[in-house]
Amino acid sequence: MKSPITRFAFLLTLLLLPLLPHRAAAQAGKYTYMHMTTIESVVAGGLGRSRVLFTPDFKGQKEVELENLFSLTGINMKNVRFNEEAILRFLGDLNAEGWELVQATPLTQTLESAGTTGQGIFMTRYLFRKAR
Protein backbone atom coordinates (compact mmCIF):
# COMPACT_ATOMS: atom_id res chain seq x y z
CA MET A 1 0.00 0.00 0.00
CA LYS A 2 1.20 3.50 -0.81
CA SER A 3 2.28 5.79 1.97
CA PRO A 4 0.13 8.80 2.97
CA ILE A 5 2.90 11.15 1.78
CA THR A 6 2.86 9.61 -1.70
CA ARG A 7 -0.94 9.92 -1.89
CA PHE A 8 -0.78 13.51 -0.66
CA ALA A 9 1.85 14.41 -3.26
CA PHE A 10 -0.23 12.77 -6.00
CA LEU A 11 -3.41 14.64 -4.98
CA LEU A 12 -1.53 17.92 -4.68
CA THR A 13 -0.15 17.43 -8.21
CA LEU A 14 -3.66 16.75 -9.54
CA LEU A 15 -4.94 19.92 -7.89
CA LEU A 16 -2.11 22.10 -9.20
CA LEU A 17 -2.05 20.85 -12.81
CA PRO A 18 -5.12 22.88 -13.91
CA LEU A 19 -3.39 26.05 -12.69
CA LEU A 20 -0.39 25.68 -15.01
CA PRO A 21 -2.11 26.85 -18.24
CA HIS A 22 -3.38 29.93 -16.42
CA ARG A 23 0.14 30.82 -15.40
CA ALA A 24 1.34 30.43 -19.01
CA ALA A 25 -1.54 32.59 -20.25
CA ALA A 26 -0.67 35.25 -17.67
CA GLN A 27 2.94 35.19 -18.88
CA ALA A 28 1.79 35.62 -22.50
CA GLY A 29 0.09 38.89 -21.55
CA LYS A 30 3.45 40.32 -20.48
CA TYR A 31 4.89 40.24 -24.02
CA THR A 32 4.33 41.64 -27.47
CA TYR A 33 5.03 39.13 -30.26
CA MET A 34 6.38 39.50 -33.79
CA HIS A 35 6.98 37.12 -36.69
CA MET A 36 9.76 37.50 -39.20
CA THR A 37 9.36 35.08 -42.11
CA THR A 38 12.02 34.51 -44.76
CA ILE A 39 10.91 32.98 -48.05
CA GLU A 40 13.63 32.04 -50.52
CA SER A 41 12.46 30.85 -53.89
CA VAL A 42 14.04 27.94 -55.71
CA VAL A 43 12.90 28.51 -59.28
CA ALA A 44 15.23 27.96 -62.21
CA GLY A 45 16.19 30.95 -64.33
CA GLY A 46 15.95 33.50 -61.53
CA LEU A 47 12.17 33.78 -61.92
CA GLY A 48 11.39 33.21 -58.23
CA ARG A 49 10.37 35.75 -55.63
CA SER A 50 12.28 35.83 -52.34
CA ARG A 51 11.16 38.01 -49.44
CA VAL A 52 11.37 38.81 -45.73
CA LEU A 53 7.97 39.47 -44.16
CA PHE A 54 7.32 41.18 -40.81
CA THR A 55 4.09 40.79 -38.83
CA PRO A 56 3.46 43.38 -37.47
CA ASP A 57 5.56 45.88 -39.43
CA PHE A 58 9.13 46.42 -38.22
CA LYS A 59 10.43 49.97 -38.61
CA GLY A 60 7.66 50.64 -41.12
CA GLN A 61 8.60 47.63 -43.24
CA LYS A 62 6.08 44.91 -43.97
CA GLU A 63 7.96 43.17 -46.79
CA VAL A 64 11.57 43.38 -47.99
CA GLU A 65 12.92 41.81 -51.18
CA LEU A 66 15.71 39.25 -51.13
CA GLU A 67 17.71 37.98 -54.09
CA ASN A 68 16.65 34.85 -55.96
CA LEU A 69 18.83 31.84 -55.22
CA PHE A 70 19.01 30.74 -58.88
CA SER A 71 20.07 32.50 -62.07
CA LEU A 72 20.03 31.19 -65.63
CA THR A 73 23.27 29.29 -64.98
CA GLY A 74 22.19 27.64 -61.69
CA ILE A 75 22.67 28.50 -58.03
CA ASN A 76 23.99 32.02 -57.54
CA MET A 77 26.35 31.99 -54.55
CA LYS A 78 26.57 35.80 -54.54
CA ASN A 79 22.80 35.96 -54.00
CA VAL A 80 22.93 33.28 -51.28
CA ARG A 81 25.55 35.33 -49.44
CA PHE A 82 23.56 38.57 -49.92
CA ASN A 83 20.44 36.91 -48.44
CA GLU A 84 22.36 35.50 -45.47
CA GLU A 85 23.85 38.92 -44.71
CA ALA A 86 20.44 40.61 -45.00
CA ILE A 87 18.78 38.08 -42.68
CA LEU A 88 21.58 38.41 -40.11
CA ARG A 89 21.26 42.20 -40.31
CA PHE A 90 17.51 41.97 -39.59
CA LEU A 91 18.12 39.57 -36.68
CA GLY A 92 20.69 41.99 -35.25
CA ASP A 93 18.34 44.96 -35.67
CA LEU A 94 15.52 43.12 -33.92
CA ASN A 95 17.83 42.15 -31.07
CA ALA A 96 19.06 45.75 -30.73
CA GLU A 97 15.41 46.88 -30.47
CA GLY A 98 14.88 44.51 -27.53
CA TRP A 99 13.20 41.61 -29.37
CA GLU A 100 14.09 38.15 -28.02
CA LEU A 101 14.12 35.18 -30.41
CA VAL A 102 11.76 32.56 -28.96
CA GLN A 103 11.55 30.02 -31.78
CA ALA A 104 12.74 29.44 -35.35
CA THR A 105 10.90 26.97 -37.57
CA PRO A 106 12.42 25.91 -40.93
CA LEU A 107 10.07 24.75 -43.68
CA THR A 108 10.55 23.58 -47.26
CA GLN A 109 8.09 23.05 -50.09
CA THR A 110 8.94 21.35 -53.37
CA LEU A 111 6.58 21.41 -56.31
CA GLU A 112 6.73 18.41 -58.63
CA SER A 113 5.54 18.72 -62.20
CA ALA A 114 5.95 16.05 -64.90
CA GLY A 115 8.33 14.09 -62.65
CA THR A 116 10.75 16.99 -62.04
CA THR A 117 11.22 19.29 -59.06
CA GLY A 118 12.27 22.52 -60.72
CA GLN A 119 10.70 24.80 -58.15
CA GLY A 120 10.14 25.19 -54.45
CA ILE A 121 10.76 27.44 -51.47
CA PHE A 122 12.84 27.54 -48.32
CA MET A 123 10.93 29.28 -45.57
CA THR A 124 11.91 30.05 -42.00
CA ARG A 125 9.58 31.54 -39.42
CA TYR A 126 11.16 33.42 -36.53
CA LEU A 127 9.01 34.18 -33.48
CA PHE A 128 10.17 37.09 -31.33
CA ARG A 129 8.85 38.55 -28.11
CA LYS A 130 9.45 41.78 -26.28
CA ALA A 131 8.44 42.70 -22.72
CA ARG A 132 5.61 45.24 -22.64
C-alpha positions as CSV (number, residue, x, y, z in Angstrom):
1,M,0.0,0.0,0.0
2,K,1.2,3.5,-0.8
3,S,2.3,5.8,2.0
4,P,0.1,8.8,3.0
5,I,2.9,11.1,1.8
6,T,2.9,9.6,-1.7
7,R,-0.9,9.9,-1.9
8,F,-0.8,13.5,-0.7
9,A,1.9,14.4,-3.3
10,F,-0.2,12.8,-6.0
11,L,-3.4,14.6,-5.0
12,L,-1.5,17.9,-4.7
13,T,-0.1,17.4,-8.2
14,L,-3.7,16.7,-9.5
15,L,-4.9,19.9,-7.9
16,L,-2.1,22.1,-9.2
17,L,-2.1,20.8,-12.8
18,P,-5.1,22.9,-13.9
19,L,-3.4,26.0,-12.7
20,L,-0.4,25.7,-15.0
21,P,-2.1,26.8,-18.2
22,H,-3.4,29.9,-16.4
23,R,0.1,30.8,-15.4
24,A,1.3,30.4,-19.0
25,A,-1.5,32.6,-20.2
26,A,-0.7,35.2,-17.7
27,Q,2.9,35.2,-18.9
28,A,1.8,35.6,-22.5
29,G,0.1,38.9,-21.5
30,K,3.5,40.3,-20.5
31,Y,4.9,40.2,-24.0
32,T,4.3,41.6,-27.5
33,Y,5.0,39.1,-30.3
34,M,6.4,39.5,-33.8
35,H,7.0,37.1,-36.7
36,M,9.8,37.5,-39.2
37,T,9.4,35.1,-42.1
38,T,12.0,34.5,-44.8
39,I,10.9,33.0,-48.1
40,E,13.6,32.0,-50.5
41,S,12.5,30.9,-53.9
42,V,14.0,27.9,-55.7
43,V,12.9,28.5,-59.3
44,A,15.2,28.0,-62.2
45,G,16.2,30.9,-64.3
46,G,15.9,33.5,-61.5
47,L,12.2,33.8,-61.9
48,G,11.4,33.2,-58.2
49,R,10.4,35.8,-55.6
50,S,12.3,35.8,-52.3
51,R,11.2,38.0,-49.4
52,V,11.4,38.8,-45.7
53,L,8.0,39.5,-44.2
54,F,7.3,41.2,-40.8
55,T,4.1,40.8,-38.8
56,P,3.5,43.4,-37.5
57,D,5.6,45.9,-39.4
58,F,9.1,46.4,-38.2
59,K,10.4,50.0,-38.6
60,G,7.7,50.6,-41.1
61,Q,8.6,47.6,-43.2
62,K,6.1,44.9,-44.0
63,E,8.0,43.2,-46.8
64,V,11.6,43.4,-48.0
65,E,12.9,41.8,-51.2
66,L,15.7,39.3,-51.1
67,E,17.7,38.0,-54.1
68,N,16.7,34.9,-56.0
69,L,18.8,31.8,-55.2
70,F,19.0,30.7,-58.9
71,S,20.1,32.5,-62.1
72,L,20.0,31.2,-65.6
73,T,23.3,29.3,-65.0
74,G,22.2,27.6,-61.7
75,I,22.7,28.5,-58.0
76,N,24.0,32.0,-57.5
77,M,26.4,32.0,-54.5
78,K,26.6,35.8,-54.5
79,N,22.8,36.0,-54.0
80,V,22.9,33.3,-51.3
81,R,25.5,35.3,-49.4
82,F,23.6,38.6,-49.9
83,N,20.4,36.9,-48.4
84,E,22.4,35.5,-45.5
85,E,23.8,38.9,-44.7
86,A,20.4,40.6,-45.0
87,I,18.8,38.1,-42.7
88,L,21.6,38.4,-40.1
89,R,21.3,42.2,-40.3
90,F,17.5,42.0,-39.6
91,L,18.1,39.6,-36.7
92,G,20.7,42.0,-35.3
93,D,18.3,45.0,-35.7
94,L,15.5,43.1,-33.9
95,N,17.8,42.2,-31.1
96,A,19.1,45.7,-30.7
97,E,15.4,46.9,-30.5
98,G,14.9,44.5,-27.5
99,W,13.2,41.6,-29.4
100,E,14.1,38.2,-28.0
101,L,14.1,35.2,-30.4
102,V,11.8,32.6,-29.0
103,Q,11.5,30.0,-31.8
104,A,12.7,29.4,-35.3
105,T,10.9,27.0,-37.6
106,P,12.4,25.9,-40.9
107,L,10.1,24.7,-43.7
108,T,10.5,23.6,-47.3
109,Q,8.1,23.1,-50.1
110,T,8.9,21.4,-53.4
111,L,6.6,21.4,-56.3
112,E,6.7,18.4,-58.6
113,S,5.5,18.7,-62.2
114,A,6.0,16.0,-64.9
115,G,8.3,14.1,-62.7
116,T,10.7,17.0,-62.0
117,T,11.2,19.3,-59.1
118,G,12.3,22.5,-60.7
119,Q,10.7,24.8,-58.1
120,G,10.1,25.2,-54.5
121,I,10.8,27.4,-51.5
122,F,12.8,27.5,-48.3
123,M,10.9,29.3,-45.6
124,T,11.9,30.0,-42.0
125,R,9.6,31.5,-39.4
126,Y,11.2,33.4,-36.5
127,L,9.0,34.2,-33.5
128,F,10.2,37.1,-31.3
129,R,8.8,38.6,-28.1
130,K,9.4,41.8,-26.3
131,A,8.4,42.7,-22.7
132,R,5.6,45.2,-22.6
